[in-house]
Amino acid sequence: MTKQKKDENCCGSDQKNTGCCGVEAVVTVDERGQMVLPKELREKAKIKAGDKLAIISFEKDGDVCCFSLIKADQFGGMVKDFLGPMMKDIVD
């Protein structure tokens, strides 16, 4: 794994994928550590009350610099898709 330069952000400075993600909202963390996802974002992402989200953190120089939220049901499928072929090779 290559070490990133100090002036790059943790998610990389590659601008080729500018259509894949962007700032959707800025939220505030309250004194209990809670934050609210804006209604428009929840509707756009089809997030309903009771849905579970996996929080993935990214580190740079030992500090967490950003988070990604993934619907837990989709995350499980992603792990299966990623690990399934490797496990098949190991078991066979």
C-alpha positions as CSV (number, residue, x, y, z in Angstrom):
1,M,0.0,0.0,0.0
2,T,1.4,3.4,-0.9
3,K,1.6,6.2,1.5
4,Q,-0.3,9.3,0.6
5,K,1.3,12.7,0.4
6,K,0.7,15.0,3.4
7,D,-1.3,17.5,1.3
8,E,-3.8,15.0,0.0
9,N,-7.1,14.4,1.8
10,C,-7.7,10.9,3.1
11,C,-10.1,10.0,0.3
12,G,-7.5,10.9,-2.4
13,S,-7.3,13.8,-4.7
14,D,-8.3,12.0,-7.8
15,Q,-10.9,14.2,-9.5
16,K,-11.9,11.6,-12.1
17,N,-14.8,10.4,-10.0
18,T,-16.4,13.7,-9.2
19,G,-19.8,12.4,-10.2
20,C,-19.8,9.5,-7.7
21,C,-20.0,11.6,-4.5
22,G,-20.4,15.0,-3.1
23,V,-21.4,17.0,-0.1
24,E,-25.1,16.4,0.5
25,A,-25.5,18.2,3.8
26,V,-23.7,19.6,6.8
27,V,-25.0,18.3,10.1
28,T,-24.3,19.2,13.7
29,V,-23.4,16.7,16.5
30,D,-25.3,17.5,19.7
31,E,-24.1,17.1,23.2
32,R,-25.3,13.5,23.3
33,G,-23.3,12.7,20.1
34,Q,-26.4,12.5,18.0
35,M,-27.0,14.0,14.6
36,V,-29.9,14.2,12.2
37,L,-29.8,13.2,8.6
38,P,-31.9,15.8,6.7
39,K,-35.2,14.6,5.4
40,E,-34.3,15.3,1.8
41,L,-31.2,13.1,2.1
42,R,-33.1,10.3,3.8
43,E,-35.8,10.4,1.1
44,K,-33.2,10.4,-1.7
45,A,-31.3,7.5,-0.1
46,K,-34.6,5.7,0.8
47,I,-33.6,5.5,4.5
48,K,-36.6,4.8,6.7
49,A,-37.0,4.8,10.5
50,G,-35.5,1.6,11.9
51,D,-33.0,1.1,9.0
52,K,-29.5,0.1,10.0
53,L,-26.5,1.9,8.6
54,A,-22.9,0.6,8.8
55,I,-20.3,3.3,9.5
56,I,-17.0,2.9,7.8
57,S,-14.2,5.1,9.0
58,F,-11.0,6.1,7.1
59,E,-7.8,7.1,8.8
60,K,-4.9,9.3,7.8
61,D,-1.8,9.6,9.9
62,G,-3.6,7.7,12.8
63,D,-6.6,10.1,12.9
64,V,-10.1,9.4,11.6
65,C,-10.6,11.9,8.8
66,C,-13.9,10.8,7.2
67,F,-16.8,8.4,7.5
68,S,-19.0,6.7,5.0
69,L,-22.5,5.4,5.7
70,I,-23.7,2.2,4.0
71,K,-27.1,0.6,4.4
72,A,-26.4,-2.5,6.5
73,D,-28.4,-4.8,4.2
74,Q,-26.4,-3.6,1.2
75,F,-23.1,-3.8,3.1
76,G,-23.7,-7.5,3.8
77,G,-24.1,-8.2,0.1
78,M,-21.0,-6.2,-0.7
79,V,-19.0,-8.3,1.8
80,K,-20.4,-11.5,0.4
81,D,-19.6,-10.4,-3.2
82,F,-16.1,-9.5,-2.2
83,L,-15.2,-12.4,0.0
84,G,-17.2,-15.1,-1.7
85,P,-14.8,-15.6,-4.7
86,M,-11.8,-15.6,-2.4
87,M,-13.4,-18.1,0.0
88,K,-14.4,-20.3,-3.0
89,D,-10.7,-20.4,-4.1
90,I,-9.6,-21.3,-0.5
91,V,-12.2,-24.1,0.0
92,D,-11.7,-25.6,-3.5
